[in-house]
């Protein structure tokens, strides 16, 4: 079945460090891929998405490229800020489900220190 | 634009009691989802509605969980009776079709603690 695997956290970085959070997936067909972010005490927010191979999603300095050959969608940011501290979830849309059911990874907690 | 509304935000009950959660999706969003997020895990779909019809409830424990979406707008999720393992955050989301993919918008969630 479809699944998403993320690197385990927590990830602790200093401000202005480079961030990579790895995400790989298993799916039939070519699902859309998403990164969601969950700030403390808040709901999930869509951070970025990519709908086909080689697409690059970007938002707020974060980027991720849909890599079909490696079935990956790694999240990157060149210079993190304290305000980026949150839990990040990689997800794919299940193509067997009418209406875009999401399958999530387990989440990666990011802590950025000043 | 108003977001997805959920209530209550927090609920503490004893096992074997019943509880209900309410969700009001973004206006115009035909698809509504309920997810269960256990601490330290990613959300897992419980049930999905398209207007007021069920699209997917394969992961819903139907012996104790039920959900409805009357008139294709608001939705309620009920647990009766609750078990300790039902302690989780219950997330409601709604979506619209953007290009070739559905973009889901999530509410703040209801944190349920079963003691």
Interface residues (C-beta under 8 A of the other chain):
Chain A: X4 X32 X36 X42 X43 X44 X45 X46 X49 X51 X52 X89 X91 X93 X97 X98 X99 X100 X101 X102 X103 X104 X105 X106 X107
Chain B: X4 X31 X33 X35 X40 X41 X42 X43 X44 X45 X48 X50 X55 X56 X91 X93 X95 X99 X100 X101 X102 X103 X104 X105 X106 X107 X108 X109
